[in-house]
Amino acid sequence: MNSRISQINKEYKFDIGLGILRAILSFLIVMSHCYLPINAVGFWKNAFNKTEGCYFHVRTFFILSLYFSYKTLISSDISKKIRRLERLFIPYIVWPLIYFFSRKWLLLLIKVKYRRVLTLKDLKFQLLYGHSFLTPFWFQWNLIFISIVFDSLIIIFRRNYNFILLLLGIASFILQYNGKNVLFFNRDFNYYRSYTLGRIIESIPFSVTGFLIASFQVLTLLKKCRIKVIIVCCSIIYLLVNFQIFSNINGFGNPGFKMYFLSICIFIIFSMFPSEKIKNKRVINIIRKITNHTAGVYFMHVPVFEYTEMYIIWIQRMTIKGCVIVYLICYFICLIGTKIFGKTKLRNLFE
């Protein structure tokens, strides 16, 4: 086990390609909440139409999250597992509390166009399900739940956990395609609960894939023929976005094989970046700093949009420029936040 972990450590020391991918995915997520698709022209119109609104972004984040968490999940060091859960729970709990209690006094300082008045019931649903007034936190809820499930399965099936997780991923696809996942969670659950819980089954295959890619060191093998791998992945993406290869199915967020394979191909393409050939530490540190606050952008972009849309016309009109401004505001808040809370656990609010 220790030799496997040491090999994995070499595989993703700091992967520049995947770091850049995280930043791109974060921007696409900002666009999913702060951009009007009817404004799209040219490249963006084509991209939105052929990828169901670039809905591969969060799915690829599940692959990334479980890929980078592999060492911790298979480790027998309980303290590592606890620290990881802390990193997930702190922003999940603290950001909704900050947002909920700041709204009243912010209204006294700046003019804000609130879409609704929040109640304690809204806060309860937000903290229970990660989906009420800060909708992106359904991802955090799912990631916490899936991490606990993976941890449990790894402990129970110590010698066969890869096989068990593979079966779990296959079972998840079956429940998506036979419609039982949607049927079950749309039957007896309220909107907030079904929106989050219904996505667990849809998120598991991406999580299993990220974990297995790390477990079998797939990227190490693929990097031996980078160009060929990139050509194959690009060809698959072309097929997926231009032709109806897989049937559409009902779900809570564009489920099914199209987004699954599209997300994997995008992940692999960026992972082929020759990070190991860049030896200049200064360049590496600059890229790391630029791409290091993608989680903070994800956590903050909805309230930042709400607090600035009345003052910045591009944000109000939900244009690409507005999305760039929202992203940059979130990024600079993260820079300030990590400087202030750099030695505390509250650093996890920003990265």
N, C-alpha and C positions, 0 to 999 in steps of 0.2 A: 504493500500500500504506500509506504513512504517513497519508494522509487518512482511509483506512478505519479505521486504528487510533485516530486522534483521535476519530472519531465513536463508536467503541465505548467509548472512555474516558468520554465524556459519558453513554453509556447506563447504565453501572453504576459510577458514582462510589462511592456506598455505597447499595445497594438495601436499604432497611429491610424491605420485604416478604420478599425472599429471605433476609435475615438472620434474620427471625423463622421462616421456613420451615426453615432449617437447625437451629434450636433444637428445633422441633417434631419434625423427623425424627430428631434425635439421641435425644430422649426415647422415641420409638417404637422405636428400635433397642435402647435400654436395656430396654424392655418385652419385646422379642422374646427376650431372654436372662434376664430377671429377673422375669418375670411368668407366672403360671399362667393360661391362658385359661379354665380351669374356674371361676376366681374372677370372671370377667367377668359383669357385670349391666348392664342398661340400655343406655346408649350404647356402652360398650366391647364388650359382647357382640355388638351389632349390627354395629359396625365390624369386629370380628375375623372374624365369620362371613362378611361380605359382601366382604371384601378379602383373604381367605386369610391372616389374621393381620397385616394392615397391611403386606403384603410390598412395597408400593410405596416404602417408605422408602429402602432402599439404591439402588433403581433411580433414584429422583429425585435422589439424591446424585451418581450418574454424570452426569445431565443438568447439574446445578449445577457439578460439577467441570470438565467440558469447556467449559461456557459461560464460566466465569470464566478458563479457561486459554487461551482462543482467541488472545488477543494474544501470549502467549508462544509458542504453537505455530506461528503464522505469522511470527513475528519472525525476522529473519536474525541476531539477536544471540545467539550461542552461549552467552554467560555467563548470559543469562536462562533458557535451557533447562536449563543445568547447575544453577542455583540451584533451579529447580522440582523437578528430580529429587532434589536434596539434601533438599528439604522432604518429599519422599515417602519417601526411603530412610531418613532418620534415625530416625523413629518406628518404621518397619518392622523395623529391626535392633535399636535400643536397647531398646525396651519389652520384647520377648521375653527379651532378656538380663537386664534388671533383674528381671523376673518370675521367671525360671528360677533365678537365683542368690540371690534374696532369700527364697525359700520356706523354706530350711533355718533361717536365723537368725531369721526371723519366727516360726517354730514355737516357738522358745525364748522369745520375748517375749509372744506372744499365742496363745490356743487357736484353731486354725483347722481346720476340717473339710475336709481335702483329698480330692477325689474320686478322685485316683490319684497314684501316685508317678511323678515325671518322671525320664526318663533322657536321656542325651545323644542317643539316637536321636530322642526327641521334639523336642529342640532342633533337630536337623538338619532334620526335616520342617517345623518351624515356620519356620526361616530360608529353606528352599528353596521352600516353597509357601504360607507365610502361614496355614497351617491345621494345628494340632495341639492345643496347650493354650490358644492365644489365637485362637479361630476367626474373630473379626471381621477379622483381618488378611488374609483372602483378598481383601477389597475393595481393600486397599492394593496387594497383588500384582497384581491385575487392572488397577488404575489405572496402575501403573508400566508394565506391559506394553503396555496400550492407548496410553498416552502416547508410548512409544517407536515403536510401529507408526504412529501418526498423524504423528509427527515425520518418520519415514522416507518415508511416502507424500507428505507435503507437499513434501519436498525433491525427490523423484523426479518428481512430477507437479505442478510448480510452478504451471502455468496451469490445471490441471483437477482439483485435489485435491478440491474439493467434489463433483464428479461421481464420482470414484473412491471417496470415503468413502461416498457414497450407495449405490453398488453394493455396497460392503462390508456396509453395514447390511442391504440386501435379501438378500444371500447368507447373512447370519447368521440371518435369519428362516427362510429356506429350510431351512437345516441343522437348525434347531430343529423345524420342523413335519414334516420327512421322517424325523426320529428318528435321523439319522446322528450328530449331536453326542453324544447319550446313548449310542448304541451303541458309538461309538469309545472314549469315555473310560471306560465301564464294563467294557470288554472286557479290557484289558491293564494297567490302572493300579490302584495301591492306592488306598485310600479317600481319604487326605489329598491325593494328587496329583489324582485325578479330581474331587474336590470343588472345587478351585481352578481347574484347567485347564478343566474342563467348563463353568465359568461365564463364560469369556472370550466365547464366542459369544453367550451370553445377555446380556452386558453391552454388547457393541458397539453395538447399535441405540440404546440410551439415550445412549451417548457420542457417537455420530454426530449424534444429534438436538440435544444441547446445543451441539456445535460449529457445526452449521448454523444454529441459532437465532441465535447470535452473528454468524456470518459474513454472513447476510442481514439482520441487524438487525430480526428479526421483532418483537421486543418494542416497538421504537420505533413500528412500524406499528400494532400492536395497541393501544398506549396512546392512540391517537387516538379509540378507541371502547371505553373500559374496561368500562363497564357492560354493553354488549352482549356483549363477549368473556366476561365473568364469567358471564353468564346462559347462554351457549352451553356453556361448560366445565362448569358445574354440571349442566346438562341431560345432557351426555354422561356425567358421573360417575354420575348417577342411573340412566341406561340400563345402564351397565357393571356396577354393583353389584347391580342388581335383576333383571336378565334375562341369560339364557345366550346372549349374542350371538356369542361366539367359542367354538370347541371347545377343550376342555382338552387339553393335551399334556404328555408326560412331560419332566422336566428336572431340573436341580439346584437350582432355586429359583423355582418358579412362573413359568416363561417364557411367551412368547406375547404376543398383542396386547392382552389385557385389562389386564395390568399396564403395558404400554407406553403405551397411551392414557390410562390412569388417572394415571400419573406425569406425563405431559406436561400434562394438564389441571390437576393440582395445582400444578405449577411455574408455569404461566401465570397461574392465579388469584392466587397470591401476588406474582407479578411486576407485577401491575396496581396494586399499592399505590402511591398518589401520593407517593412519597418526595421528589420535587422540590419539593413544596409545604411541606415541613417545613424551615423556615429556622433554627430554634433549634439552634445548634451543641451546646449542653449536652444537649438531648434526644437529638440524633443520637449523641453520644458515649456516653450512658448505654445506649442501645439497642445500639450497637456493642459495648460491654463485656459486656453481658448475652448477646449472641449470638456472641461472638468465640471461644469455647472449645469449640465443638461437636466439633471433631476430637479434642481431648483427652478429652472425655467418651466418644467412640467408642473410643478406644484403651484407656481405663482401666476401663470399667464392669464388665468380667468379673472382673478380680482384686479390685476394690473390693467387688463382690458376695460373692466367696468369702471375703474377709477380715472381712466384717462380719455375715454371715448368722447366726452363732452368738450375736451380741450384741444384734441388733435384731430383735425378733419380726416386725415388718412385712416386713422383708427376707427373713427365714427363711420366712415364709408366702407370699412372692412376690406381694404385693399392690400396688395402685397406690401406696399410701403408701410402700411399700418402694422402689418404682422412683423416686419423687420424691427420697427420701433418698439413694439411690445416685447419682442425677444431681447433686444438690447437693454431695455429697462430692467427686465428680469435678471439678465446677466450681471448688470452692474450692482443690483441689489444683492445678488449672490456674492460678488466680490467683496462688498462692504460687510456682509454678514459673516463671511468666513474670516475676515480680518478681526471682527469683534469677538466672535465665538470660536475662534480657531482652536483653542485648547480645551473646549468643552464638547459635550455630546450634542449640543444644539447646532454644531457645525453640520450635522446631518440634515438640517432644514434646507441647506443650500447646495448640497452635492450628493 
